[in-house]
Amino acid sequence: MNFLSKEAATASIDYPSSQRFSALPPAIGIHLAIGSVYVYSMWTPGMSTALGVVAAAPCDWTHSELLPVFSCAAVVLGVTTSALGEWVEKVGPRMSGVVGSCFWSAALLTTAAVVETHTLPLVYLGYGVLGGVGWGMMYLTPVTAAMKWFPDRRGLATGIALSAFGAGAALAPSVIHTLLDHFALAPEFIGDCLLTIPDGVTKPIVELSTLEDGSQVVASTSLVGEPGTPVVVATELDVAKGSGISTGPGVYKIGTGDTGVAKAMASLGVMCGALGGISSLFMKIPHPDWKPDRATNDSSIGKEVNDVANETNNIGLPASYVTTKTKQFPLLWLSVFGNATGGLALLSSSKVMLTDIFAGVAPHIVTPAFSTGYVSALGIGMALGRFGWSAISDVLGRRNTYSLFGIGIPIVGLTPYLCHTVVDMASGSVGVGGEVDMWPLIAFYSGSVLTISFYGGVFSVLPAYIADLFGQKHAGAIHGKALTAWATSAVAGPLGLAALRSHSHKNAIDDLLRTIQGYDSSAMERAFGVAIDDDAGIQRMVDAKTLTIEKLMELAPPGTVDPTPYLYNTTLQVGAALMTVAFVSNLAIQPLDLKEELKRIEKLMELAPPGTVDPTPYLYNTTLQVGAALMTVAFVSNIAIQPLDLKKELKRL
């Protein structure tokens, strides 16, 4: 018998119930290995400065180019869980776990190699495609096995298994941070320039020349540095938001340092592949006719759970019937989609978001180590949420637990208020490095962790929710279909964040340019050699990452408000709206009578001709398509709105 086969992983029918907890450690090992997929934001700062190291070089990738990589992985995850859910059931947990671990390890190793060679499409192939396949298989394998061992405590079982997923996300940032520090190499420092030289200091500076493509090199007239050397300029804000590799603000030579991302990612790939593969070899599932000695039927368990506590693993509605004939599935799908979108937007950009909002106000607090700790705290929150909320759902019921996740709506919706408070602090009497009231940071930190615990709870409660609604027999396949909601949210969340942030970033730069023009119209030409009214030249510098918000703030008049904390307002508001949709959808879910539904299926099979399609699910197609089209028009119209220069418009009138 093949050691990886389903037969080899299947326990005997008289397997002692008291030993069923021994099936959980291998499941925990698999999820610890794949948990690092959630801390993608730990990689993006280094990947977006792979060439410039201390600041983005002209050929470096932008966050808008990198964020869709996570979305790509999520889409492939959804396709994998939907297409291979039945295959995972067929081949058993050992084979699927080993194959998934190989894919995840290959994904990290491939991505590491292409970061070194700087080939963006292959990043999508590595982390996006290979990573998504590995993610999907390593996610489904432990969850399906755990539920089969605990039909009387499905929430607790999946919570234990999936909390390891969150634990992996909590541990990975520290491991990645340590690896990055070990492999990172500071670039060659050339000297100070006009933007970075401290006030009152008189010494030779690096004179820079801006090329036609918007990039900068050491000028031929410069007394410091070798003329023609490609460079990046790191301002004080760049250093505050950076990885700590630089020696301070100034001019650095491109291509002389290393962020350490490629080597760190390769090392992690080897570790995760080994942990996942070895754990998979010890996975086991119960015999199809096995059940616990006695199902818990305590009066403290919610009625929703009590009704299904004694169901065997062989009762359930077919996946095709559930997804096409029941109204509960689309409502559950919307609940998952809405709750997950906000969480994924935060997870995919958590480190960047924290530094963008708070690093300029409190650079001595929001250090690279602090940011890493924040990402770890999100992982801890997700781990606690996956375990805690799933266990609570065994008592409160699945729908009631999902309803509690609505607490995240005001948390996400009110976060822009915290951003406004941060801006007020920065523009007030408190300066960078001064004594700052840190309640906005504390509120953002704690609110994020609580919201991410809800996100973790959504997925740990979901398998048991599915089994309660539709039965356990086909729960694995239905779970795979439901995870397409997660894949959709993983596209909407990070891509929506990238699009809205890019739009806000463009508006912020335009506003700063207008402010600088009114204050000192020659400042741009002195600093960059380009006139402030040269729109084409300025756009080339923006595209080359030579002109950034941080550099414009150096030229802006005193008291100018840094617009960076405002970049995420629209994203957070949209996230709160989607979470509201999820809350309402969950409230609309009503339990099914499984026996009656099974009888209905049998009756329909007897009466209907072979291949007959029930037209009921199609009744609302046109309505939904028209609604989606109108919402698309509204979205595009809103994106097209540009701010007016009131003074110019009044002069025009």
Helices and strands as residue ranges (DSSP letters): H 6-9, G 17-23, H 24-34, G 35-42, H 44-47, H 63-91, H 93-117, H 120-123, I 124-130, H 131-149, H 154-183, E 189-191, E 208-210, E 216-218, E 230-234, H 236-241, E 250-253, H 261-280, H 303-306, H 319-325, H 328-354, I 355-359, H 368-396, H 398-404, G 405-407, H 408-427, H 439-470, H 475-519, H 523-528, H 535-543, H 549-555, G 564-568, H 569-587, H 594-607, G 616-618, H 621-640, H 646-652
